Amino acid sequence: MLDTHILIAYLRGVLVGDGRPDTLLGVLRAAEDDGGLLVSAATFWEIELIRRNPRNDLRALPPTDALIWSLRSQGVTTVPVSPELAVQAVCLLDDGFHKDPMDQFITATAIRQDCSLATKDKAIRDWATRTGKPRLAPME
C-alpha cells in the first residue's frame, strides 16, 4: 500500500536507491512486477486536493481521473473506501493515531488488506511501530 506522497514520488521517478530487495524502491518494483501495488481511494482524494492548491505542482502528473485509469491499466489495485473501512479508520484514534483523516483511511486500508504500508510519515511510522500494525515497508 502506497501512501499519497510515496505514490507521487514513485510516479515522478524521484525515489532514490539502488533497487535492492530490502529497499523501498526494490520492494515497490517487486510488488509492481507481481501486481501487488495497492493504492487507497482516499489517496486520489488527497491528490486532487493537492492538485488544487496553487503552491503544489503536480503538473507533471496526468489529471487525477486519468491517473487512476493509468495505474489500473498497469496492474495497480485501487482499494475503495467502504462504510466498514470508514469506521475502522476512525477507530484508530482509540489506539492513539493522529487526527489526519486521510492518514487514518490509508493506514486502516493497509491493516484491512494485511499488507505493508510504504510511508515516510513519522507519525504513522511511530504509531505502527508502537502498535505493530500495519507492517511497514523499508524506507531506505
Secondary structure, DSSP 8 states (H G I E B T S, - for coil): -B-HHHHHHHHHT---S---TTSHHHHHHHHHHTT--EEEHHHHHHHHHHHHSTTS--TTS--HHHHHHHHHHTT-EEE---HHHHHHHHHGGGGT--S-HHHHHHHHHHHHHT--BB---HHHHHHHHHH--S-B----
